[in-house]
Amino acid sequence: MGVGFVVGLFGVLILAHAAYSTIQYRSLLKIMQEEFSGPPFHVAIELILGLVLSMWAALTVPGKFHSINPEAEENRIVSLPANQDFMVFNHRGRLFPKQTDLKLKR
């Protein structure tokens, strides 16, 4: 487990604690018959901290982004004549079987 994974796990735990604290706060307000206007300040700080840690981990754990080279031979390019807006590359959809015998049901 890397540092990013541990930070992400810590961020998720902070978010879960903030949710639990908000639920407890709402039940306390129901007992005191007061209206809920928002979470307390310390819970809002927990939410922001948990969000930042979780987002940082989500962006660093998967790895670095690689660019797609449209001139690569393993990519099949299908484009309209003189129009580069519609380019189709190989993707995971080619693993699914093609169904050519589809019929409309009425």
TITI-874928 format. One record per atom (N, C-alpha, C, O): residue number from 1; z, y, x. Coordinates in nm, 3 decimals. Example, Ala and Ser with C-alpha at 12.3 -4.5 7.8 and 13.67 -1.06 7.14 Angstrom:
REC   num         Z         Y         X
REC     1     0.780    -0.569     1.319
REC     1     0.780    -0.450     1.230
REC     1     0.780    -0.330     1.320
REC     1     0.846    -0.332     1.424
REC     2     0.708    -0.225     1.285
REC     2     0.714    -0.106     1.367
REC     2     0.787     0.003     1.290
REC     2     0.804     0.114     1.341
This chain:
REC   num         Z         Y         X
REC     1     0.000    -0.118     0.084
REC     1     0.000     0.000     0.000
REC     1     0.000     0.124     0.088
REC     1     0.082     0.139     0.178
REC     2    -0.094     0.211     0.059
REC     2    -0.103     0.334     0.135
REC     2    -0.014     0.443     0.079
REC     2     0.050     0.428    -0.025
REC     3    -0.014     0.553     0.150
REC     3     0.068     0.667     0.109
REC     3     0.018     0.722    -0.024
REC     3     0.098     0.759    -0.110
REC     4    -0.113     0.728    -0.044
REC     4    -0.169     0.779    -0.168
REC     4    -0.127     0.698    -0.288
REC     4    -0.098     0.754    -0.394
REC     5    -0.123     0.567    -0.274
REC     5    -0.082     0.480    -0.383
REC     5     0.065     0.503    -0.419
REC     5     0.100     0.508    -0.537
REC     6     0.150     0.518    -0.319
REC     6     0.292     0.540    -0.343
REC     6     0.313     0.676    -0.410
REC     6     0.394     0.688    -0.502
REC     7     0.240     0.777    -0.364
REC     7     0.251     0.910    -0.426
REC     7     0.204     0.904    -0.571
REC     7     0.266     0.964    -0.658
REC     8     0.096     0.831    -0.598
REC     8     0.049     0.816    -0.735
REC     8     0.149     0.744    -0.823
REC     8     0.170     0.783    -0.938
REC     9     0.209     0.641    -0.772
REC     9     0.312     0.568    -0.847
REC     9     0.432     0.658    -0.876
REC     9     0.488     0.654    -0.986
REC    10     0.471     0.738    -0.778
REC    10     0.581     0.832    -0.796
REC    10     0.545     0.937    -0.901
REC    10     0.629     0.974    -0.982
REC    11     0.420     0.984    -0.900
REC    11     0.375     1.081    -0.999
REC    11     0.378     1.024    -1.140
REC    11     0.417     1.093    -1.234
REC    12     0.337     0.898    -1.155
REC    12     0.339     0.834    -1.287
REC    12     0.483     0.815    -1.334
REC    12     0.513     0.832    -1.452
REC    13     0.572     0.779    -1.243
REC    13     0.713     0.765    -1.279
REC    13     0.774     0.899    -1.322
REC    13     0.854     0.904    -1.415
REC    14     0.736     1.007    -1.256
REC    14     0.784     1.139    -1.295
REC    14     0.732     1.175    -1.434
REC    14     0.806     1.230    -1.515
REC    15     0.604     1.145    -1.462
REC    15     0.549     1.172    -1.594
REC    15     0.620     1.090    -1.702
REC    15     0.647     1.141    -1.811
REC    16     0.652     0.965    -1.672
REC    16     0.723     0.881    -1.768
REC    16     0.864     0.936    -1.793
REC    16     0.911     0.936    -1.907
REC    17     0.931     0.982    -1.688
REC    17     1.064     1.039    -1.705
REC    17     1.058     1.168    -1.787
REC    17     1.146     1.192    -1.870
REC    18     0.957     1.249    -1.766
REC    18     0.943     1.372    -1.843
REC    18     0.919     1.341    -1.991
REC    18     0.971     1.410    -2.078
REC    19     0.840     1.237    -2.019
REC    19     0.817     1.197    -2.158
REC    19     0.947     1.149    -2.221
REC    19     0.977     1.183    -2.335
REC    20     1.024     1.069    -2.148
REC    20     1.151     1.019    -2.199
REC    20     1.249     1.135    -2.223
REC    20     1.321     1.136    -2.322
REC    21     1.251     1.231    -2.131
REC    21     1.340     1.347    -2.148
REC    21     1.301     1.429    -2.270
REC    21     1.388     1.480    -2.341
REC    22     1.171     1.442    -2.295
REC    22     1.126     1.517    -2.412
REC    22     1.165     1.446    -2.540
REC    22     1.206     1.510    -2.637
REC    23     1.154     1.315    -2.542
REC    23     1.194     1.237    -2.660
REC    23     1.343     1.251    -2.685
REC    23     1.386     1.268    -2.799
REC    24     1.423     1.245    -2.580
REC    24     1.568     1.264    -2.594
REC    24     1.600     1.404    -2.645
REC    24     1.687     1.421    -2.730
REC    25     1.530     1.505    -2.593
REC    25     1.554     1.643    -2.634
REC    25     1.520     1.662    -2.782
REC    25     1.592     1.730    -2.854
REC    26     1.410     1.602    -2.826
REC    26     1.372     1.614    -2.968
REC    26     1.474     1.544    -3.058
REC    26     1.507     1.595    -3.165
REC    27     1.524     1.429    -3.017
REC    27     1.624     1.361    -3.099
REC    27     1.754     1.441    -3.104
REC    27     1.822     1.441    -3.206
REC    28     1.790     1.508    -2.994
REC    28     1.908     1.594    -2.994
REC    28     1.889     1.712    -3.089
REC    28     1.981     1.751    -3.161
REC    29     1.768     1.770    -3.090
REC    29     1.740     1.881    -3.181
REC    29     1.744     1.836    -3.327
REC    29     1.786     1.912    -3.414
REC    30     1.701     1.712    -3.354
REC    30     1.708     1.661    -3.491
REC    30     1.853     1.645    -3.536
REC    30     1.886     1.673    -3.652
REC    31     1.939     1.601    -3.447
REC    31     2.080     1.586    -3.480
REC    31     2.142     1.723    -3.508
REC    31     2.223     1.739    -3.599
REC    32     2.103     1.823    -3.428
REC    32     2.156     1.958    -3.445
REC    32     2.081     2.035    -3.553
REC    32     2.115     2.150    -3.581
REC    33     1.980     1.976    -3.613
REC    33     1.898     2.034    -3.719
REC    33     1.834     2.166    -3.674
REC    33     1.840     2.266    -3.745
REC    34     1.773     2.163    -3.556
REC    34     1.699     2.277    -3.505
REC    34     1.552     2.239    -3.493
REC    34     1.517     2.121    -3.494
REC    35     1.467     2.339    -3.483
REC    35     1.323     2.315    -3.476
REC    35     1.279     2.302    -3.331
REC    35     1.330     2.371    -3.242
REC    36     1.184     2.211    -3.308
REC    36     1.130     2.189    -3.173
REC    36     1.022     2.292    -3.146
REC    36     0.923     2.300    -3.219
REC    37     1.039     2.371    -3.042
REC    37     0.940     2.473    -3.007
REC    37     0.869     2.440    -2.876
REC    37     0.767     2.502    -2.844
REC    38     0.920     2.347    -2.802
REC    38     0.859     2.307    -2.676
REC    38     0.962     2.240    -2.588
REC    38     1.081     2.246    -2.616
REC    39     0.916     2.177    -2.482
REC    39     1.011     2.108    -2.393
REC    39     1.091     2.209    -2.311
REC    39     1.047     2.323    -2.294
REC    40     1.206     2.169    -2.261
REC    40     1.285     2.258    -2.175
REC    40     1.209     2.289    -2.045
REC    40     1.111     2.223    -2.011
REC    41     1.258     2.390    -1.975
REC    41     1.191     2.436    -1.854
REC    41     1.185     2.328    -1.747
REC    41     1.081     2.310    -1.683
REC    42     1.294     2.254    -1.726
REC    42     1.295     2.152    -1.621
REC    42     1.198     2.037    -1.654
REC    42     1.143     1.974    -1.563
REC    43     1.176     2.010    -1.782
REC    43     1.080     1.906    -1.820
REC    43     0.937     1.955    -1.795
REC    43     0.851     1.878    -1.755
REC    44     0.913     2.083    -1.821
REC    44     0.780     2.140    -1.793
REC    44     0.750     2.136    -1.644
REC    44     0.637     2.109    -1.605
REC    45     0.850     2.163    -1.561
REC    45     0.831     2.153    -1.415
REC    45     0.803     2.009    -1.375
REC    45     0.719     1.984    -1.289
REC    46     0.874     1.914    -1.436
REC    46     0.848     1.771    -1.409
REC    46     0.705     1.734    -1.446
REC    46     0.638     1.661    -1.373
REC    47     0.659     1.783    -1.561
REC    47     0.523     1.752    -1.606
REC    47     0.419     1.805    -1.507
REC    47     0.324     1.735    -1.474
REC    48     0.438     1.927    -1.461
REC    48     0.343     1.986    -1.366
REC    48     0.345     1.911    -1.234
REC    48     0.240     1.882    -1.177
REC    49     0.463     1.879    -1.185
REC    49     0.475     1.805    -1.059
REC    49     0.413     1.665    -1.070
REC    49     0.340     1.622    -0.980
REC    50     0.443     1.595    -1.179
REC    50     0.386     1.462    -1.199
REC    50     0.234     1.467    -1.212
REC    50     0.164     1.380    -1.161
REC    51     0.183     1.569    -1.280
REC    51     0.038     1.584    -1.294
REC    51    -0.028     1.610    -1.160
REC    51    -0.131     1.550    -1.128
REC    52     0.030     1.697    -1.080
REC    52    -0.028     1.729    -0.949
REC    52    -0.027     1.606    -0.859
REC    52    -0.126     1.576    -0.793
REC    53     0.084     1.534    -0.855
REC    53     0.093     1.415    -0.770
REC    53    -0.004     1.306    -0.815
REC    53    -0.068     1.240    -0.733
REC    54    -0.015     1.286    -0.946
REC    54    -0.106     1.184    -0.997
REC    54    -0.251     1.219    -0.971
REC    54    -0.332     1.133    -0.935
REC    55    -0.285     1.347    -0.989
REC    55    -0.423     1.389    -0.964
REC    55    -0.457     1.378    -0.815
REC    55    -0.568     1.337    -0.780
REC    56    -0.364     1.414    -0.728
REC    56    -0.389     1.404    -0.585
REC    56    -0.414     1.258    -0.545
REC    56    -0.504     1.228    -0.467
REC    57    -0.332     1.169    -0.600
REC    57    -0.348     1.026    -0.568
REC    57    -0.479     0.972    -0.625
REC    57    -0.545     0.891    -0.560
REC    58    -0.516     1.016    -0.744
REC    58    -0.640     0.967    -0.805
REC    58    -0.762     1.011    -0.725
REC    58    -0.863     0.941    -0.723
REC    59    -0.755     1.125    -0.659
REC    59    -0.868     1.173    -0.581
REC    59    -0.871     1.118    -0.440
REC    59    -0.977     1.114    -0.379
REC    60    -0.758     1.075    -0.386
REC    60    -0.756     1.028    -0.247
REC    60    -0.756     0.877    -0.234
REC    60    -0.806     0.825    -0.134
REC    61    -0.702     0.805    -0.331
REC    61    -0.691     0.659    -0.317
REC    61    -0.827     0.589    -0.320
REC    61    -0.849     0.501    -0.237
REC    62    -0.920     0.623    -0.411
REC    62    -1.045     0.548    -0.417
REC    62    -1.128     0.555    -0.290
REC    62    -1.201     0.461    -0.261
REC    63    -1.122     0.660    -0.215
REC    63    -1.198     0.672    -0.092
REC    63    -1.288     0.793    -0.095
REC    63    -1.276     0.880    -0.182
REC    64    -1.379     0.798     0.000
REC    64    -1.468     0.913     0.010
REC    64    -1.591     0.891    -0.076
REC    64    -1.636     0.778    -0.097
REC    65    -1.645     1.002    -0.126
REC    65    -1.768     0.996    -0.203
REC    65    -1.886     0.983    -0.110
REC    65    -1.888     1.042    -0.002
REC    66    -1.986     0.904    -0.150
REC    66    -2.109     0.889    -0.076
REC    66    -2.223     0.945    -0.158
REC    66    -2.228     0.927    -0.280
REC    67    -2.313     1.014    -0.091
REC    67    -2.425     1.070    -0.165
REC    67    -2.532     0.963    -0.188
REC    67    -2.544     0.868    -0.110
REC    68    -2.608     0.980    -0.295
REC    68    -2.716     0.888    -0.327
REC    68    -2.843     0.943    -0.266
REC    68    -2.881     1.057    -0.292
REC    69    -2.908     0.864    -0.185
REC    69    -3.032     0.906    -0.122
REC    69    -3.149     0.860    -0.208
REC    69    -3.176     0.740    -0.216
REC    70    -3.220     0.953    -0.273
REC    70    -3.329     0.910    -0.361
REC    70    -3.448     0.851    -0.286
REC    70    -3.531     0.785    -0.348
REC    71    -3.458     0.872    -0.155
REC    71    -3.570     0.817    -0.080
REC    71    -3.542     0.678    -0.024
REC    71    -3.627     0.622     0.045
REC    72    -3.425     0.622    -0.051
REC    72    -3.390     0.490     0.000
REC    72    -3.477     0.383    -0.065
REC    72    -3.513     0.395    -0.182
REC    73    -3.510     0.279     0.011
REC    73    -3.599     0.175    -0.039
REC    73    -3.532     0.086    -0.143
REC    73    -3.601     0.031    -0.229
REC    74    -3.400     0.071    -0.139
REC    74    -3.334    -0.015    -0.237
REC    74    -3.321     0.052    -0.373
REC    74    -3.291    -0.016    -0.472
REC    75    -3.344     0.180    -0.381
REC    75    -3.343     0.250    -0.510
REC    75    -3.485     0.258    -0.564
REC    75    -3.578     0.300    -0.495
REC    76    -3.500     0.217    -0.687
REC    76    -3.630     0.225    -0.752
REC    76    -3.633     0.354    -0.832
REC    76    -3.549     0.375    -0.919
REC    77    -3.729     0.440    -0.803
REC    77    -3.738     0.568    -0.869
REC    77    -3.847     0.561    -0.977
REC    77    -3.961     0.525    -0.949
REC    78    -3.808     0.596    -1.097
REC    78    -3.903     0.609    -1.206
REC    78    -3.898     0.753    -1.250
REC    78    -3.793     0.800    -1.293
REC    79    -4.007     0.823    -1.242
REC    79    -4.006     0.963    -1.280
REC    79    -4.133     0.997    -1.357
REC    79    -4.236     0.930    -1.345
REC    80    -4.122     1.100    -1.434
REC    80    -4.238     1.149    -1.506
REC    80    -4.328     1.223    -1.407
REC    80    -4.279     1.274    -1.306
REC    81    -4.456     1.229    -1.433
REC    81    -4.546     1.296    -1.339
REC    81    -4.506     1.443    -1.316
REC    81    -4.492     1.520    -1.411
REC    82    -4.490     1.478    -1.192
REC    82    -4.457     1.614    -1.148
REC    82    -4.327     1.666    -1.213
REC    82    -4.312     1.787    -1.231
REC    83    -4.237     1.577    -1.246
REC    83    -4.111     1.620    -1.306
REC    83    -3.999     1.540    -1.242
REC    83    -3.988     1.419    -1.264
REC    84    -3.917     1.604    -1.164
REC    84    -3.809     1.536    -1.094
REC    84    -3.677     1.541    -1.170
REC    84    -3.573     1.501    -1.117
REC    85    -3.678     1.589    -1.295
REC    85    -3.555     1.598    -1.372
REC    85    -3.507     1.463    -1.422
REC    85    -3.387     1.443    -1.442
REC    86    -3.599     1.368    -1.444
REC    86    -3.564     1.238    -1.499
REC    86    -3.586     1.131    -1.394
REC    86    -3.695     1.076    -1.383
REC    87    -3.481     1.101    -1.316
REC    87    -3.489     0.998    -1.213
REC    87    -3.394     0.886    -1.251
REC    87    -3.280     0.912    -1.291
REC    88    -3.440     0.761    -1.240
REC    88    -3.357     0.646    -1.274
REC    88    -3.344     0.562    -1.148
REC    88    -3.444     0.524    -1.087
REC    89    -3.220     0.533    -1.110
REC    89    -3.193     0.450    -0.993
REC    89    -3.144     0.313    -1.041
REC    89    -3.109     0.296    -1.157
REC    90    -3.142     0.217    -0.950
REC    90    -3.086     0.087    -0.983
REC    90    -2.938     0.104    -1.015
REC    90    -2.869     0.184    -0.952
REC    91    -2.891     0.029    -1.112
REC    91    -2.752     0.039    -1.151
REC    91    -2.704    -0.097    -1.201
REC    91    -2.781    -0.194    -1.200
REC    92    -2.580    -0.106    -1.243
REC    92    -2.521    -0.233    -1.283
REC    92    -2.578    -0.286    -1.413
REC    92    -2.557    -0.403    -1.445
REC    93    -2.648    -0.205    -1.488
REC    93    -2.705    -0.249    -1.615
REC    93    -2.810    -0.357    -1.598
REC    93    -2.840    -0.430    -1.693
REC    94    -2.866    -0.370    -1.478
REC    94    -2.968    -0.473    -1.457
REC    94    -2.908    -0.614    -1.457
REC    94    -2.982    -0.712    -1.464
REC    95    -2.775    -0.625    -1.450
REC    95    -2.711    -0.756    -1.452
REC    95    -2.704    -0.815    -1.592
REC    95    -2.692    -0.937    -1.608
REC    96    -2.713    -0.730    -1.693
REC    96    -2.707    -0.778    -1.830
REC    96    -2.842    -0.836    -1.872
REC    96    -2.946    -0.784    -1.832
REC    97    -2.841    -0.943    -1.951
REC    97    -2.969    -1.002    -1.992
REC    97    -3.043    -0.908    -2.087
REC    97    -2.983    -0.838    -2.170
REC    98    -3.174    -0.909    -2.073
REC    98    -3.257    -0.827    -2.161
REC    98    -3.277    -0.901    -2.292
REC    98    -3.313    -1.019    -2.292
REC    99    -3.255    -0.833    -2.402
REC    99    -3.273    -0.893    -2.533
REC    99    -3.401    -0.838    -2.594
REC    99    -3.404    -0.724    -2.640
REC   100    -3.504    -0.918    -2.595
REC   100    -3.632    -0.869    -2.647
REC   100    -3.658    -0.915    -2.788
REC   100    -3.752    -0.868    -2.851
REC   101    -3.577    -1.006    -2.839
REC   101    -3.600    -1.059    -2.973
REC   101    -3.503    -0.999    -3.075
REC   101    -3.450    -1.071    -3.161
REC   102    -3.479    -0.870    -3.066
REC   102    -3.391    -0.803    -3.160
REC   102    -3.464    -0.773    -3.288
REC   102    -3.579    -0.730    -3.287
REC   103    -3.398    -0.797    -3.399
REC   103    -3.457    -0.770    -3.530
REC   103    -3.361    -0.681    -3.608
REC   103    -3.239    -0.690    -3.594
REC   104    -3.420    -0.595    -3.690
REC   104    -3.340    -0.507    -3.773
REC   104    -3.288    -0.584    -3.895
REC   104    -3.363    -0.657    -3.960
REC   105    -3.160    -0.566    -3.925
REC   105    -3.102    -0.630    -4.042
REC   105    -3.094    -0.527    -4.153
REC   105    -3.050    -0.414    -4.133
REC   106    -3.137    -0.569    -4.272
REC   106    -3.133    -0.475    -4.387
REC   106    -3.050    -0.534    -4.497
REC   106    -3.035    -0.471    -4.602
